[in-house]
Amino acid sequence: MIECKLFCSSSSEHLLQIYAGFSELANRKLIRLHPIRMPGYSGKMIGNSVLRAEIERRYRVVYDTSDTHHLSHQVDLNEVDFYFKRSYRPEMAMELPQGDKIHPLGLGYLVYSRHDFLYRRALWSADPRDVVVQLLRANAVLSRLLMIKTSVFTSEIGRFEGTPKTNPEPLILFITRLWRPERAATAEKADEREHINSMRADCIRLLRKEFGARFVGGLIPTEYAQKYYPDVVLEDARIIHKHRYLNLMHQADICVTTAGLEGSNSWKLAEYVAASKAIVAERLNHFVPGDFKAGKNYLEFTTAKECAAKVVELYTHPEERWTMAVRNLNYYYHYLRPDALIWNSLMTVLRRNAVTIYDFKHQSLSKFS
């Protein structure tokens, strides 16, 4: 088994996919996992999105799951051997000193594993309130009874997974949020938020106009959305609860997403891939491993008008929807499922040309070098 030490400083929601991947591999006896609590550990969901690891008592590895394509100020490339970056741009490896240490991590989303060391991390928290919150999130029964939005019950690996399907009258889905420009750190970032907000609202308007009842979507009804974009706010806010939302996502055939902050690939994109959906996505700014491409795994757009046109294309071509959904199913099991994502990173570290193969019936992992 591969020896893996994790130096944990945070329970940030951005890191849950990484913890899930390592925990799944440990459960399958493919790695031996040693999580270590670091000084100043935070049990809050919003926090440090960088995780350090040591592989085989030799390789110093960093997992950076932040939205921005900039490298973390916490990390000195001279002190690491491999740096896996969620928001990866190929030019990083060419423009930065020791850029050959930087590798794409993959699509990211908030996901739990039932085999994760969740209770241990909860008890690591210094703030008693964080201890309680994390313990509740880790308990599937209590989190379900209390209707906690993000928990093992709502967001465990299997809750996202789905298989391809075709319906004669496809359902289109796009539920999203807005960002408050006044909370941005700079004027440039405030302008970015304005653009994101306008793009999302315009896409919803056009999709509602084009598809009527076959489109389910709108803005999460925050105070800001209701004030500035009241015409596209969701009428039924109950569907934004993660459990209900995922049930709705599995019913949909075509799913739409836009770019996130810092031009990041949205969590929705990863969720849609996990669910084997036909996808229409705003042009991606960040590269991911594997053969994940526009025109194959998703149709891309740069304007709201193009978004509507691409949805029409998928709506009217069931064979294209099916083929895309199958490609996304395969991509998920080879590159995105948390254990596959981490396994591929370990093979990069160990310099092995391994392929991750899943037994779909038994959900077991085999490795071939």
C-alpha positions, 0 to 999 in steps of 0.5 A, spaced: 500 500 500 502 507 498 503 511 504 500 517 505 500 523 510 495 528 510 497 535 514 490 537 515 489 545 517 482 546 515 475 543 514 474 547 508 468 545 503 473 546 498 477 540 501 472 535 502 473 532 495 480 531 497 479 528 503 473 523 500 478 521 495 484 519 500 478 516 504 475 512 499 482 509 497 484 507 504 477 504 505 479 499 499 486 498 502 490 501 496 493 506 501 495 507 508 492 513 510 495 518 516 491 524 517 495 529 522 492 535 525 496 541 524 497 547 529 491 552 528 486 547 525 480 550 523 473 546 523 469 552 519 467 550 512 470 557 509 477 557 510 484 554 507 483 551 501 490 548 501 492 541 503 499 538 504 501 531 503 507 526 504 507 520 499 511 514 501 515 518 506 519 522 500 514 526 496 512 533 498 505 534 495 500 540 495 493 540 493 490 547 491 483 547 491 482 555 490 478 558 485 484 563 483 489 560 478 494 564 482 499 559 486 498 560 494 502 565 497 503 559 503 507 555 498 514 555 496 515 551 490 522 550 492 519 546 498 515 541 494 515 536 489 508 536 486 503 541 486 496 539 484 492 545 482 484 545 481 484 552 477 490 550 472 492 554 466 497 550 462 502 556 461 503 556 469 508 550 467 512 554 462 512 561 465 513 560 472 520 557 475 520 550 477 513 550 473 514 543 471 512 541 478 505 544 477 499 539 475 492 540 473 488 537 479 481 536 475 474 539 476 472 540 483 465 540 487 463 539 494 462 531 496 463 527 502 465 520 503 462 515 508 469 513 509 472 519 511 475 521 518 469 526 519 468 525 526 476 525 527 476 532 524 470 535 527 473 533 534 480 537 532 476 543 532 478 548 537 471 552 537 465 548 540 460 550 535 464 548 529 465 541 533 457 541 533 456 543 526 461 538 523 458 532 527 451 534 525 454 534 518 458 527 519 451 524 521 447 522 515 441 520 520 441 527 524 443 531 518 437 528 514 432 530 520 435 537 521 435 538 514 442 540 514 443 543 507 450 540 506 452 533 509 453 526 508 446 525 507 445 530 502 452 530 498 455 523 499 459 521 493 453 516 490 448 522 491 451 525 485 452 519 480 447 517 475 447 514 468 445 516 461 438 517 459 434 520 453 427 523 454 422 525 448 421 532 451 428 534 455 428 538 461 433 543 462 436 545 468 439 552 471 439 554 478 444 559 480 446 564 485 449 572 484 455 575 487 454 582 491 459 586 487 460 591 494 463 585 497 469 584 492 476 586 494 477 590 488 474 594 483 476 589 478 473 584 482 467 588 483 466 588 475 467 581 474 461 580 479 457 584 475 459 580 469 457 574 472 451 576 475 448 579 468 450 573 464 447 568 469 440 573 469 440 573 461 441 566 460 435 564 465 431 570 461 432 567 454 431 559 456 425 561 460 423 564 453 425 559 449 423 553 453 417 555 457 415 549 462 421 545 460 426 549 463 427 549 471 431 555 473 432 561 476 436 565 481 437 563 488 432 568 492 437 572 496 436 579 498 440 582 492 437 578 487 430 580 489 432 587 489 436 587 482 434 581 478 426 580 481 424 577 474 428 571 474 428 569 481 426 562 483 419 562 485 419 556 489 425 557 494 425 550 497 428 546 491 435 549 493 436 545 499 441 540 496 437 534 497 431 536 493 436 540 488 440 533 486 433 530 485 431 535 480 438 535 477 437 527 476 430 528 473 434 533 468 436 532 461 440 538 459 444 542 465 447 549 464 452 552 468 456 559 467 464 560 470 465 562 477 469 567 481 476 568 478 473 564 472 473 558 475 470 551 473 464 551 477 462 546 482 455 545 478 460 542 472 463 537 476 456 535 479 453 534 472 459 530 469 458 525 475 450 525 474 452 523 466 448 529 463 448 533 457 451 540 458 452 547 456 457 551 459 460 557 459 467 557 456 472 554 460 478 558 463 482 552 466 484 546 464 483 539 467 486 532 466 483 527 461 480 528 454 474 533 457 473 537 451 468 542 448 463 539 443 464 532 446 463 533 454 459 539 453 457 545 448 460 551 450 458 559 449 460 566 451 454 569 450 447 568 453 444 568 446 449 562 444 447 559 451 440 558 448 442 556 441 446 550 444 441 548 449 436 548 443 441 544 439 442 538 444 434 539 445 433 537 438 438 532 437 437 526 442 443 522 439 448 528 441 445 528 448 446 521 449 453 520 446 455 526 451 452 523 457 456 517 456 462 520 455 461 524 461 459 517 465 466 515 463 470 521 464 467 521 471 469 514 473 476 515 470 478 522 472 473 526 477 470 521 482 474 523 488 478 516 489 479 516 481 482 524 482 486 522 488 489 516 485 491 519 478 495 524 482 498 519 486 500 515 480 503 522 477 507 523 483 510 515 483 511 516 475 507 510 473 503 510 467 497 507 471 489 507 468 484 507 473 478 502 471 472 501 475 467 495 475 461 498 474 457 493 478 461 492 484 464 499 484 471 496 485 477 499 483 483 496 479 489 499 477 494 497 471 501 499 470 
